[in-house]
Amino acid sequence: MTSYDGDLIPLETVHSDITVVGGGLAGVCAALAAARQGMRVSLVQNRPVLGGNSSSEVRVWVCGATAHGVQHYARETGIMGELFVENQFTNPEGNPYYWDLVLLEAVRAEPGIELFLNTDVREVDADGPIEDRRIRSVSGWQMGSERRLQFCSAAYIDASGDGLVGFLAGARYRTGRESRDEFQESWAPESADAETLGSTILFYVKDVGYPVKYVPPSFARDITETSIPTLREIHEGANGCDYWWIEWGGDRDVVADNEEIRDELQGAIYGIWDYLKNSGTFDADNLTLEWIGSVPGKREYRRFLGDHVLTQHDVLGQTPFEDRVAFGGWSIDLHPPGGMYATEKGSRHWHPDGNYHIPLRSLYSQNVSNMWMAGRNISATHVAFGSTRVMATCGVIGEAAGIGAALSTRRGCTPRELATDYFDDVRRAIVRADASVLGVRHDDPADRAVTARATASSQLTVLGATTSAGTWELTSALGIVVPVDPAMEGLELLIDADRDTELVVDVHTVSRPQNYVPHEKVVSSSVQVTAGAAQWVTVPVRWHPDSPQNAFLVLRANPSVVVHTSSTPLPGVVTLTYRELAREERYTEQWRAWKQVLHRRAPCLRLAPATDAFSAEKAIGGYARPWAGPQMWVSQPLSMDPEPHLDLSWDQPVTIGEVAVIFDDDLDEDLINLHHHRTPFDVLPTLVRDYRIEVVDKAGRRAVIAEITANRVRHRRHRLPNPVTAMALRLVVTGTNGAHQARVVSLRAWAPED
């Protein structure tokens, strides 16, 4: 017998600017973001595929700020948005293996990233006093290839989910639940404890068209002896994340007891399948078990302490941090520690009124000077984590951490110094990347467009839809959110009335620029309506806000009135209906009474007077996503302006090294990787499809510098191999992917980089 010393396998050292540990969505987005800032990045993942809980190994839906449509104009931009839009095109059926490919191809396309799959980091070399630790290297083992690898970098991003890197480095952290008194969180328990959210394993079923028997294994749980059949939803049409409630281990240590948790979850699944197949209660004869996960999808473990701990109050109060770098919108979503065996509901939800902000100070360790956090291990209480933990939010946090790590590495400063002394650098980098941040104005002087005069061949000035394609009965109040810029002088509606009656319209403010729920009534008006069909009525509602903002119009319920609807959606308009909550929902912290309707449609209406909400100036500087209005240029219909163009001009020549365009990818459309619902198009219709970019030099000569067909993405960057000197720049739209107008969120003309 021959034995070998482990030292016979040499230790290979990998040098890079930044090492990202963890290849879930947080790690993928962090690595891509850092690489796009010019960093050399090592992305280290301990599984054979990227995606973490969203991968084909676990198959959890990627949820985020849209909260399945509860929040409006909330879908993520930046890298997470790119992944959603790419998946929509390449994977319209929601195949989990194709989603793996979307992530893998995004990483492989970035030359600054070196990817290490199947590489389990097990050791961290860190030194310094507890108040000022520093990571020198992380080391691990690449399974299959039997390589010992050591990663040496200036900065490290712990995107491992469980937080192993930070733990081994000595970073301060918490697990479990804080007491109610510590942060005055009403959803925290009275006393602190070690309980967490549990882990989940999912399964898929398939109809093979003929009877298939099922013989359960000996370890299958008899679920009739549990509360599952009476308290959880089981039906033969369910698949995958429909069974999110198959959760267990919240009263265990989800890391130390991972093997026990996996065994219990799999035993429960085989028992649930036995109940479906063999109880005689379900029409399941032709169903077979197609796939069952082998890796528990963990929800919660360590949460590291940063310079700010995000709390319930920050989420629900939408605290407008000065150092905001990301946003979320999912409800505070907490589950009972007993999971599937609990006698209470599987989850409870508290939705903020709109998207909330996440500060940079929650994304780095307070005592390890070169460690960033990304994903579910950021600095947050257990209650706030109940919202930030969903994967699309983890992805935008990852992008922010990647940008922050890159900038601090380039400057040679600590994350804390970056957040306090150089935050303008962060804000401008995030805006330039089109990352997911709310209410941050684009004022970067490197963009020559912010000093240009903006004009257009046309702009949408009358917000309205006049052709009826259906009706909506006004049996409940109807809410219509519209941009008011600069004022509202009246509202015309196309209605039917089955008798003489009164139509009443209230105008409410919304509490914050990103919200789409009524806040405070500012004016009310009514009009007498005579019986008749398809009649335009004018309601004299007038409102002159101090600044452009959204108005929430409420058409009070009137069973005698029917509102006509259009098949054409209106930019910046959201329609909602009011519903009385069922008894079990009658808690303000649980559900909303207002729910979106007429999605991809609109009421037949006309607003007066002419609006400036879609002027050419909206595409210059300003905001790159809806904020107190749509924040984009919209042309007149293509039938009136077949080749609309947006123009920039300067009094003095400017030198341009890159032209970037951000198109409208309809952030109110709720996209999801495995298609919780099927969106009816592969390419978002609002995106510009064909366009060209022209410049005019000092001599008045016009030249085309870019011409694109078949565009299907939001953010297009045109780097010029040779910078140009221009007096004017023009974007000409020659086709869309279905929208009736050209829509441009932002047109940018960047100076050459040094």
Phi, psi and omega in degrees: 000136179245132175247154184234141174281135180302336180291348177294339175272115187293150176273116178268133180255129179248121180257134175207172178286320185221136172250127176252121179255116183118122183250026168287190183297325178298314180292319178300311182293324178296315181296315179298317182296315180295319180296322179290345173270008176093009181273151168272124190235134168259120177253116188247121184230132184272007177242166180282351180228160175270164173115344178058232182294342179272351187287173178293347177283332185238317168071047175267139174303142173272103179257158181203216190293338179293336179053049180055036175094359177292318178266152187243146186047047190245354184296147185291147171253204180061212186294316179299319177297319177302316182295318177300312184292320178295318179296324179300324182277314187273344187221058186295341180266359177073037178288124183297331179287324177292327175296319174307317182292323177303315181290315182297317181292325177297318180290316181293335181285347183263110187294340182279357183255131169252121187261132177238097176276165178055031184242112186260111177286128185234342184227145176229127174261112180222151180216179181102164179294163185301331181281345185211068178280159177214133178277129178263325179195161169232146186226153180198189186234127177267109184293151180087308181267354176053052179248136170264122188235136175239129183249120181245124183213167174283329182221153181229139176244116177273101176244030187279356182082292181284345175079036183294320182299309180298321179299312181291336179277350181089019178289141178291140182207171173225153167229163178080202189245134175287159176286157180300324185286334187298315179239011181054045179264121185292337180266001175277152177290161181298323179241143177296148178209180184262008185284147182226179166285147184275188179254163183222142166239138183251169175213155178243147176238163183216138175269113182266355175089002177210159184298136178230127180276165178220122176251111185290149176289166184296334184267005178297135179287139170276097188285349176291345177270004180241180178276359187301310184299333183264335186249352181235153185271116177239128174205158188291344180269001184278153182205151169052236186291353170302335180258036178304334185282354173287084190226140179201155174109001180295338177260012173247181169269109191291349173264304182299328183255024185302320183292318177297319180296316178301314182297319180293319180295316180293321176299321178293320180295313179296331175287321176297319180293324175297318179296318179294315187280322195243358181279343183081004182273339189237154176274076190235016185302320185270006182267144173229156179281113186271323184203141172225136181292149177249352181246119177297132174276108183279145177259322192210143167205246183285143170235117184282155180265123174253195179284347171224135174258114179293136185235173174307321182293325178292321181290306185285327179275355178053051182307124184273071183305140175294330181258034180293137183226355182202170177217161173225174180201352176299152178296159163292111193239099184245143184242152178292141181303332179287352176058230187292343180264001181291153180268357174258176181301158184290341180199160170225149191227140174228108183272131167291164182292346179187195180290147180243168187257151176237125185273156177301327184293349176267002187248007175223156182288140179284344183228359171247110198286349179233029180242128174252156176243146178214131178106216187281358182260017182288174184283098182206153172288167177303320183292312179296322176304331178303340175256316187291345188287342184290151199291324179294325175292321174301323179295316181289328173297318178300317178298317179297318178295321178296317177295316179298316180297320179295315182291320179292325177294316180296320181278344184070032181243168177279161175304321179297317178297322178298317183290334184255318187261336187230031186293334176303324177299317181295312183301317182289324177294320180294317179295317181297326180281355184061034181286172187276093176218148186250138170066027176256116184284139178275108180227024185293118181295345176290343175270107182295342181295332185292344177256005184271160166275133181249129175224170181211159178295332177195166172210149179290120182244337179250113179272109183188158174226126190242345183264119183282136175228011181169185180219162177224121181285134184270047179285337172234161179301143179245127177258137178229115177269125182227148174284136177245110185205099008263346187206166174237128182245352180171159182229126174256137180230142175264116187223165163247147174224130182271359174199168173296131185202185179240133176252125183245133179234128175253146176247124178244150166281168166250149191289332180219157185300337182262006186260154182224040174231149182293144182241298184221128180286131181248335180199154177221145179212157181220163178215142176279133183242133175268155179300137180162164183254150173047056180246138174275127176239146180251122177258120187279058176278130182231133178210130180238084180291161180293333180212159179304137179195172178276145172246141176255103180273133178243113171274110184297148181302137177205102184299347180273356186244138173238130180263131176284148182235154180251150176278355181260119177290153179252132181298132177080004184251132176235136179244133183224155175240153181264136178228139173289131184285143174295161185305318183287350180258000190281062174223128183299334182275000185259299189224170178254145177280337181264128181228138184293138173226177180054038179296133186064017173225186180201155171294151173284111183209166170219134177255142174237148358275199176301144183257149173258010186294343185237028183287164181300326182298336181295339182268005182241123183060222174060222185241148185258018174199165182307133181198100185060033181142173186292329178059056174199159172275134175231129181280173167295162178308146181298337176294335179261328181227085191292334176230072183295147179222150179244130189239140169243142177217150182232153177284330178237151181297145177236152178259131186238129177252346180202138172246127179239143178231134173248117181264166181277114176252029173049078183289359173272353179276121183275103178262152181208145192294318183257014171060064166311328173218157183262115175280133195280019177210149179277330178240132182296124186300333184286347180287137172294133182266311185234137179198166172221157179239129181239150173234154177241125182272184184297333180274002180085008180278136182256135180222144176273124180253348176200142176217123188234138170236158176059035175293141177219020180237166185277315190246112178247125178248125180247095178278129184267124180300329176233117180305150180244150174255126190223151170259340181206157178219140182227134171253119181250123180264122182249358177185150175243176177267019177139337179294153183275351178227165170277138180228126180228123180279318183205137174240125188230142180233092188278139174294155177300141178283148180292000000 
